[in-house]
Amino acid sequence: MKELVNHMEGINRLLARYGVKFGIYKNGTFHEQLFPFDPLARVITSEEFDYLEKGLIQRVDALNAFLRDIYSKQQIVKDGIIPEDFIFSSKGYLPQCQGICPPKEIYSHISGIDLVQGKDQNWYVLEDNLRIPSGASYPLIARELTRRASPKTFQDKKIRDNRDYAQMLKGVMDYVNTGGINVVLTPGRYNAAFFEHSYLAERCRAVLAMPNDLMVENGRLYYQEYHGKQLVGTVYRRISDEYLDPLCFEPESLIGVPGIMDVYRNGHVALINAPGNGVADDKGIYYFVPHMIRYYLKEEPILHNAPTYLAFYEEDRKKILDNLSRLVVKDVSEAGGYGVVFGNALSQEELNHLADTIKKEPRRFIAQEVIDFIDLEIVEGDHTVPRKADLRAFVLTGEKTMVWASGLTRFSRNPDSFVVNSSQGGGG
């Protein structure tokens, strides 16, 4: 470990040379910064990872079953497990996707599941990210550079090899491919995660395409290049649902591909991840994931949710309002660490305002008990200091559901903050 710390500056210089950056939008301005790298490794024992792996596969299989159900028979609603109003009022539910069955019936091909380990040593799932989860490229390239900087660390210790993410992702793309090339669709250079788009495209031997590189013709999707066009079979799209197709969603979108949803609807291209997945990673729907596991898989959940209250239910709403000053409140339509409010950080006036908002818009909020999750040591100057850290696990679903033997550990750079998201300036 000491050798990795000694190489910290050199590794960060290489990360800068390779353009390992993350963009942050703040006050209407796009600011790009290097993704802060810390050389102190997070150690997860093999036995502990095996436990997480089983729980993550179970969770993602249930979420995929839920998406198949919601966009077809909606049996879980008919059976009263999840309230109908709760599904169809979700901003993530897209009626345009109703009745569409994606290739191989897979909706979430890449799932980013955010967990924390409490000081009681138990793991808790905080969020499920099934739309466009980002971040896999950062631990991938960091491990590559640390291997180069300190090969002895990896020779002397039994560490699982994590260099297979690109092969796993390519395997998923190939499995659902409808005939044609694999494409990574990026909105362009100024997207916050553009480095990841280009890096993964190269590693997966896929074509990196801008929206204007793709065109729909005779019911098929093509990639246009200088000597002609190629049929596209899979699109790993890094564009949000609402901007994906101006003929189907936001008509003023300049970063979409007109007609791509018709090609998808007719089964002639696979989209990774499927449009409409937002209904499953709605923070309100998160409350019901343990119920989904029991309903679809007939199993007890292996991994636990953080203790959560749903303002939509009167009994839970009363608990939230009575305990607002000690809970963390989340706006279900926000992501990236936005819309998260810690009650103990608010003035009485702010608490009163939040309470009034919850009463007016109960569907919009969940509240959770604050989990006192573990600190990890990070290097700051010449010292090590403790910082809150989570773990984003990457679960890939193709011919089978697999958990990448790695993950992105994000830490807060603020000693007083529990928010670790990259979009909030966190490191890895």
C-alpha angles and dihedrals in degrees: 000000000000090000091056091051090051089054095046096107093047093048091050090050090054091048088053091048091052091048096243095174141148123209122224125196111209128166090350093306128113112225122181121203139171113268102251110242125201118196098208103104122226107231119213114179119235091242092052092048091051088056092049091047093057092047094047094049090049092050097047092046089054092047091051089050089051093052092048089051098044094051092047127021098357089212094158088062094045089052091054097242093124122023114251094226089054093059100043096043090056113112087219095060110096116196087196087070096052110124095012113128112197121218111290087003092271117144104168108042093162117033123183108202115191116212138173129199112226123219084253084068092243120129119231129192110229101178144359115220111197104151110068106334111189136191108073093111094062099063088037095059093034091057090047091054095043089052088053093046097044113018090163091066090061096040095053099044133058100244123163112244111246098181094104099079094103091049090049091050093046089050090055092047092049092047095058096034112128094203123300139055128325115247133191106209114208127181088220150265096320097057112115093240101037092127089060093049093055095039095051092044090055094045093047093045088238127140115260105221135185117214093258090056090068128070138175117229129167092349095307134102119236137188112222119216135167096272099040139295136303129209113248120219103172132026118194092197123199093188123102119251096251093057098039100093122013090199091059108026130010105011093202095055112130095185099057133095111240111233098009091122091058090053089048093046090054092051097248098121136028118228118205110233105017117245112252096041090122090086088067098048095044103128089233093055087051086075090065100047094099087053089051091054091053093042101047103025101029088226137119114250114261095197121048132224119234108263100279137187123202114217087203089074115071095222092050091044090057090051090050095049092045092051102030095127093062102037133082111236121205130196103226095216096054129087141180094053093304120128093029114131127183109211094211090061095057130092119235090258091052091047090052091050092049091048091053091050092050091051091051096043108024095159089061098065145058126181128208137193109254106253112213093222125188127277121228125206116250131180115254115173108311095338141065118238133184119252134174112258138183133191127235108202119199116220118187124199121199125117084348136000114265135180117219109236092235134043141182116278108198122194133194115246089202112082091212098047133095091190110101103167119137089229087061093053098267122154135223 
